Amino acid sequence: MSKTQARQSFTAVIDKVDINPYVEVPDDIVLNLQQGAKKAKGPVPVKGTLQGKPFSATLVRFRGLWRLYINNVMRNSASVEVGDQVTIELELDRSSRSISMPPEFIVALSKNKPAWEAFQKLTPSRQKEILLYLNNLKQAKSLERNIERILQFLQDEKRSKPVERS
């Protein structure tokens, strides 16, 4: 297995930027992951372990450093906190991270060209947020109500109305 495909280990201390716990990822590891992903910049999807506990995440460059954010699920699973020294293993995550669009949302967008065009213009992260939200709704009535709210949001040129969560 080539170096860009192998799992790579490092130790780091969990720090915080603003309110977000993270570890700084060594430059040589970032470079190997980027080479494996065939990209020179932008976020890098990774998977690995934190103190032996598996996770899936994304490496991002923020304020000049490549960071792996350590979310609550990861910290709780590994029983670690800010200030702890941890061992991390990373490798490129080549699995698909696409999120399916609920069929009801597809139908609603197909009947509303302005909303469809507005949805296509959203950033991928905003599209993902909307799809994750819709996919997590349990009741058909909630899905229907929230699709209507999203369509209204998409048609509002100022997009100042947030999607209400209920």
C-alpha positions as CSV (number, residue, x, y, z in Angstrom):
1,M,0.0,0.0,0.0
2,S,1.4,3.4,-0.9
3,K,2.1,6.0,1.7
4,T,-0.8,8.1,0.5
5,Q,-3.2,5.2,1.1
6,A,-1.8,4.0,4.4
7,R,-3.2,4.9,7.7
8,Q,-0.9,7.5,9.4
9,S,-0.6,8.0,13.1
10,F,0.3,11.1,15.1
11,T,-0.1,12.4,18.7
12,A,-1.4,15.9,19.5
13,V,-3.0,17.9,22.3
14,I,-6.6,18.8,21.9
15,D,-6.8,22.6,21.7
16,K,-9.7,25.0,21.1
17,V,-10.2,27.7,18.5
18,D,-13.2,29.9,19.4
19,I,-15.5,27.2,20.9
20,N,-14.4,24.3,18.7
21,P,-12.0,21.6,20.0
22,Y,-9.5,20.4,17.4
23,V,-6.0,18.9,16.9
24,E,-3.5,20.3,14.4
25,V,-2.6,17.8,11.8
26,P,1.1,17.6,10.8
27,D,1.9,19.0,7.4
28,D,3.4,15.8,6.1
29,I,0.2,13.9,6.8
30,V,-1.9,16.6,5.2
31,L,0.3,16.5,2.1
32,N,0.0,12.7,1.9
33,L,-3.8,12.9,2.2
34,Q,-4.0,15.6,-0.4
35,Q,-1.9,13.6,-2.8
36,G,-4.2,10.6,-2.2
37,A,-7.2,12.8,-2.8
38,K,-5.5,14.3,-5.9
39,K,-6.2,17.9,-4.7
40,A,-3.9,20.6,-3.6
41,K,-6.4,22.6,-1.5
42,G,-9.8,22.5,0.1
43,P,-11.3,20.1,2.7
44,V,-10.1,16.5,2.8
45,P,-12.5,13.7,3.8
46,V,-10.8,11.4,6.3
47,K,-11.6,8.4,8.6
48,G,-9.6,7.0,11.3
49,T,-9.4,6.5,15.1
50,L,-9.1,8.8,18.1
51,Q,-7.7,6.8,21.0
52,G,-8.7,3.7,19.1
53,K,-12.3,4.8,18.6
54,P,-13.4,5.1,14.9
55,F,-14.6,8.3,13.4
56,S,-15.3,10.0,10.0
57,A,-14.5,13.7,9.6
58,T,-13.1,16.3,7.3
59,L,-9.7,18.0,7.6
60,V,-10.0,21.8,7.0
61,R,-7.6,24.7,6.9
62,F,-8.6,27.5,9.2
63,R,-6.6,30.5,10.3
64,G,-3.5,29.1,8.7
65,L,-3.6,25.6,10.3
66,W,-4.8,22.2,9.1
67,R,-7.3,21.1,11.7
68,L,-9.2,18.0,12.6
69,Y,-12.2,19.2,14.7
70,I,-13.0,16.8,17.5
71,N,-16.7,16.9,18.0
72,N,-18.7,15.9,21.1
73,V,-19.4,12.4,19.7
74,M,-15.7,11.8,19.0
75,R,-14.7,13.2,22.4
76,N,-17.3,11.2,24.3
77,S,-16.5,8.0,22.5
78,A,-12.8,8.3,23.2
79,S,-13.3,9.8,26.7
80,V,-11.1,12.8,26.0
81,E,-11.3,16.5,26.6
82,V,-9.6,19.7,25.6
83,G,-6.0,19.7,26.9
84,D,-5.6,15.9,26.6
85,Q,-2.9,14.4,24.5
86,V,-4.4,11.9,22.1
87,T,-3.3,9.4,19.4
88,I,-5.0,9.7,16.1
89,E,-4.8,7.5,13.0
90,L,-5.9,9.0,9.7
91,E,-6.5,7.8,6.2
92,L,-8.3,9.2,3.2
93,D,-12.0,8.5,3.2
94,R,-13.0,7.5,-0.3
95,S,-16.6,6.5,0.6
96,S,-19.4,8.5,-0.8
97,R,-20.7,11.3,1.4
98,S,-23.7,12.2,-0.7
99,I,-27.0,12.6,1.0
100,S,-30.2,11.4,-0.8
101,M,-32.9,13.9,-1.5
102,P,-36.3,12.8,-0.1
103,P,-38.7,11.9,-2.9
104,E,-41.3,14.4,-1.6
105,F,-38.7,17.2,-1.9
106,I,-37.8,16.2,-5.4
107,V,-41.5,16.4,-6.4
108,A,-41.9,19.7,-4.7
109,L,-38.9,21.2,-6.4
110,S,-39.9,19.8,-9.8
111,K,-43.1,21.7,-9.6
112,N,-41.4,25.0,-8.6
113,K,-38.6,26.1,-11.0
114,P,-37.6,29.2,-9.0
115,A,-37.1,27.2,-5.8
116,W,-35.2,24.5,-7.8
117,E,-32.9,27.1,-9.3
118,A,-32.4,28.7,-5.8
119,F,-31.6,25.3,-4.3
120,Q,-29.0,24.7,-7.0
121,K,-27.3,28.0,-6.2
122,L,-26.9,27.2,-2.5
123,T,-23.5,26.2,-1.3
124,P,-23.0,22.4,-1.1
125,S,-22.8,22.7,2.7
126,R,-26.2,24.5,2.9
127,Q,-27.8,21.9,0.5
128,K,-26.4,19.2,2.7
129,E,-27.8,20.8,5.9
130,I,-31.3,21.0,4.3
131,L,-31.2,17.4,3.1
132,L,-29.9,16.1,6.5
133,Y,-32.7,18.0,8.2
134,L,-35.4,16.7,5.9
135,N,-34.1,13.1,6.1
136,N,-34.2,13.2,9.9
137,L,-37.9,14.1,10.1
138,K,-40.0,11.2,11.3
139,Q,-43.5,12.1,10.5
140,A,-45.0,12.8,7.0
141,K,-46.8,15.9,8.2
142,S,-43.5,17.3,9.6
143,L,-41.8,16.6,6.3
144,E,-44.6,18.2,4.3
145,R,-44.7,21.3,6.5
146,N,-40.9,21.8,6.4
147,I,-40.7,21.3,2.7
148,E,-43.2,24.1,2.3
149,R,-41.1,26.3,4.7
150,I,-37.9,25.5,2.7
151,L,-39.7,26.3,-0.6
152,Q,-40.7,29.7,0.9
153,F,-37.1,30.2,2.0
154,L,-35.8,29.4,-1.4
155,Q,-38.1,31.8,-3.1
156,D,-37.3,34.7,-0.8
157,E,-34.7,36.6,-2.7
158,K,-33.2,38.0,0.5
159,R,-33.2,34.6,2.1
160,S,-33.4,36.3,5.5
161,K,-36.0,33.9,6.9
162,P,-34.4,30.9,8.6
163,V,-35.9,27.5,8.3
164,E,-37.8,26.9,11.5
165,R,-37.1,23.6,13.2
166,S,-40.1,21.8,14.6
